[in-house]
Amino acid sequence: MMQSIKKRADISILYRLLIGFVAALVCAGCFEDEPVVRVDLANRVEVTLTQPAPAITYAYLPQYSHSVSYERHWRLVERLAAATGLHIRQVFPDTFDAHIKMVERGEIDISFSNPFIYIKLAETGARAFARIVEATGKPDFIGQIICRRDNERIKDIEDCRGKRWIAVDPFSAGGYLFALGHFIEQGINRQDFSEIAFAPGPGGKQEKVVLAVYAGQYDIGSIRNGTLSILKDRIDLSQVRILAETKPYPGWVYAARKDLDPEIIDKIAQAMFTLAMEDEKDAFILEAAKMRGIIPATDTDYDPVRDLAAKLQMR
């Protein structure tokens, strides 16, 4: 019992010492000769935080991996921002469907897409204002149907009947729909294949098609022209054969989302149209983006794509 009383006494002493120490600290700044500062609360200045200008969002349809999309277009985005004085930011949808929905919701202001995605975007009110001159020097592009060179079962397009086909995406132009149109023209329909599969996962779908055919997982694949060169350092391209090429269709297109300020669209369009391969700096930007120029476009330029979509009974 005596130990308990002693313990409580010790705690009481420590508590009093702590209170005294705190009081000493408070009083240390309260000497009588220290000047008193009076605050006039009636004399106030309102501080307004400067809000950054909203960004114009720019998105490349994810036919390739995000790293490829970024590497191809970041210089172009910076050039457009510098020329227009606008804050332009590149965004990266994971899938074709996500790209469409983001444009519809106003989360993507400037869409760079294939022609089939464009005609879907046009249904949401988006409108074409520019299209690219492809690396081939033409404002159109083609699809390619590929197989392994050592696949003895496939000699020509007719041999694709009953085979396994991997394509990029149900809405990929060069990576599926152009090829499907080509097959139909040859009298080969969807049901004539043992399987039609689409490349899995977000982004990088064109490359995945080539790799799947190269690995022998599928008999044939469909890609857009220009894809094989991306993989030249990863696989032996001599083992991949281009079995057929489709007819050309209008090339990749820039579209502005519904209700985007026309003045902004005009500024961006004019900055695009001034890019020229004759200028060394511009040529570096264009070549990185795998294009040779950007030219004006209208919605009706893509009527041939609508005709193909009707033939394919696309909804």
Buried (B, 14 or more C-beta within 10 A) or exposed (E): EEEEEEEEEEEEEEEEEEEEEEEEEEEEEEEEEEEEEEEEEEEEEEEEEEEEEEBBBBBBBBBBBBEBBBEBBBBBBEBBBEBBEBEBBBBBBEBBBBBBBBBBEEBBBBBBBBBBBBBBBBEBBBBBBBBBBBBBEEBBBBBBBBBBEEBEEBEEBEBBBEBBBBBBBBBBBBBBBBBBBBBBEBEBEEEBBEEBBBBEEBBBBBBBBBBBBBEEEBBBBBBBBBBBEBBEEEBEBEEBBEBBBBEBBBBBBBBBBBEBEEEBBEBBBEBBEEBEBEEEEBBEBBBBBBBBBBEEBEBEBBEBBBEBBEEBEBE
